Amino acid sequence: MKVAKFGGTSLASAEQIKKVCSIVLADKSRKLIVASAPGKRHKEDTKVTDLLIALAERCLAGEAAEAALGAVVARYREIAEELGLDDEIVNVIEQDLRARMALDTGKPEMFMDALKASGEDNNAKIIARYLQSQGVNASYVNPKDAGLLVSDEHGNAQVLPESYDNLRALRDRDEIMIFPGFFGYAPSGEIVTFSRGGSDITGSILAAAIKADLYENFTDVDSVFAANPHLVESPEAIEELTYREMRELSYAGFSVFHDEALIPAFRAGIPVCIKNTNNPSAPGTMIGFERKGNGNPVVGIASADGFCSIYVSKYLMNREIGFGRRLLHILEDEGLSYEHIPSGIDDITVILKDAGLEGEKEERIVKRIREELAVDDIVVEHDLSMIMIVGEGMRHNVGTTARAAGALARAHVNLEMINQGSSEVSMMFGVKAVQEQKAVQAIYDEFFKNANIIREEAVSHVRA
């Protein structure tokens, strides 16, 4: 039995929904289908989730919302008509939206979650109704009825342990089940959404609960690529990844998965395959506990901007007990969390998100560090990008750091920071954001483009 999740672009229109249904029916083991809200049909289009946020904001502001409601309903009506469905399903959706709009606006987080979650919920209803119209034994599954219970943290729900026992019963149903992604229900009965990438999280939870043979995540690309195609032209496709590699790459900017999405599948040992809705015959990228090595220590390169650093220097810092704790306590007092902390014997650098450190808050933090820790020097650098190279093979390979640093030097990219975690699966370089693309390209050329040329030359030499 497989769980198959389809993203917003895969379900953006009636044409796409028909394509998805063909994929589902092509494999009898695809019994549990996770639906996202309709995404963009083209670059200038608006996602249904964004339409719903606009609707919720108007309601919360006490403004007229009929036009905003009409925009959402019109999108579903267009899909339903093109699928050959009658107005009944559209009326069901409109009534559902009006019921949500009547909820207590005095609880804005609850209200926003209820409206946002309707995107996935109502799209799942349409998909189920279309399959039924084609004579398929299919049904919409309400997450509340199925027992998907989550913590009462709006916008950041965490699955509760009892959910897995509740959801396991889905395995015994002999039909195709369409399950809306992105949200669950708190014990109080309120709708609560997961964080970004929430439909991926739903799919991962369901795969773990029913002990699926495979969790298929359908998106709009053939596979995961070794680097961002927007930064590197025609990067290599990755055939296999380990969970740890995918987690590191997702954290560092890979948009295929939210970095927390795979945790339930990982803990349950469920393999994951990333596939393309528009090219379902492509093998995709398999994610599991192990993968075959190919001689390249690096499997992928990710990058993300929007970081800053706080560099602190103090002579004999390493002998001062509690220095690091007190430094981090200052950040904690200001409501900031850190990302990385590379350090030496007399200096330490704290990497954190740029958005949290600005204006008066930055001035206050700098003053506190200077006065409370009596430091010799403190420097704040903004507009940094983090470049992460990832690969299980780096644990057994000598010279990876030298190769990466050398490639950056030849590209005239100045390094602001180098950090390697204890897992030895990833290595991170900090550079100025304006040099991010140049840095990624240089590292990609070193580990992929140049390596391929060397391999081809070696094969040619053997043949000769």
HUVEN-V391839 format. One record per helix or strand of 2 or more residues. SS is the DSSP state (hx for helix, st for strand). FROM is the first residue (numbers start at 1). TO is the last residue. If there is no record, write none. Layout:
SS:FROM:TO  SS:FROM:TO
//
This chain:
st:2:6  hx:9:11  hx:14:25  st:30:35  hx:48:60  hx:66:82  hx:87:101  hx:108:133  st:138:141  hx:143:146  st:149:150  hx:162:172  st:176:180  st:183:185  st:191:193  hx:198:209  st:214:219  st:224:225  st:237:238  st:240:242  hx:243:251  hx:263:268  st:272:276  hx:277:279  st:285:288  st:300:313  hx:317:319  hx:323:333  st:347:353  hx:354:356  hx:359:372  st:377:390  hx:392:396  hx:400:410  st:417:420  st:426:432  hx:433:463
//
